[in-house]
Amino acid sequence: SAMLATGAAQAEYPERPINMVVPFAAGGPTDNVARSLAEAMRPSLGQTVVVENKGGAGGTIGTTQVARAQPDGYSILLMHAGFSTAPSLYKNPGYDPYKSFEPIGLVVDVPMTIIARSDFPPNNIKELAEYVKANKDKVSLANAGIGAASHLCGTMLVEALGVQLLTIPYKGTAPAMNDLLGKQVDLMCDQTTNTTQQIDSGKVKAYAVTSLQRVPTLPKLPTMDESGYKGFEVGIWHGMWVPKGTPKPVVDKLVKSLQAGLADPKFQERMKQLGATVLTNEANPQGLEAKVKQQVPQWAELFKKAGVEQQ
Ligand code: MLT
């Protein structure tokens, strides 16, 4: 390997495997993106990227773990839009979205789907609206904790339907999906990176997608916007970060490797199958920094409007 120090007594980064923290359970949407990306980044790094699942509290536990890790490039975070919601949802989120990290870049954008257990009575979004009104307080909605994508979308859904639902938190939407398949919970709004296969095989009922355009891999599924909920839109962008203070050459190497990973045809094909859009043009620190700056106040406003209180 090319680890011989050139002149200086410093080995070249990376000289050992890198830990990629996913702040949600294994086998779920974030994990699916992370594992594909870890594989796609390996050739350019010359090292393995090992995914560590650290779920809980809407992703804030795993995110905080990386914020507090050594800034040496061996701890990286793969998180999504929930990164920018923590300051408005938690009194002590454990990290500051502006100050705790060095951004590496944006990764993918993922639409969401509103789904139900296969034997849930409503057959479309209109019937769903009527059903939840008639069955107030009895309909359960799974999510991956306060601030998770499923919670963000769930909050928008509750607003749109005008009825409170009984929310049930999990450490990720992988275990939530298990309970939906087991018919222990009624509803969920979850990313296509976790739901495409279950929708295709008819193991869950699907009502709508949350993008303004239909998703090519789920062509029969109407958008919320076209189903009478004008302007209902949520896309879950994903980003990669390292702890604040990580040396510039290490950041630069990770940026290059992220870009190489996103350009990998196998990664692109997998993301396409799962309904995700690869954010090639914003896969750099400026792109991610701008996104976070725009998203933190946007979500704060939505939660204020929806009356969601800080934990
Ligand atoms: C996960 O990987 O479990 C999800 O991204 C959870 C979510 O944010 O809804």
Residues whose N, C-alpha, C, O or C-beta is under 5 A from the ligand:
A	BS01	MLT	F24 A25 G28 P29 T30 D31 A144 A148 A149 S150 H151 K171 G172 T173 A174
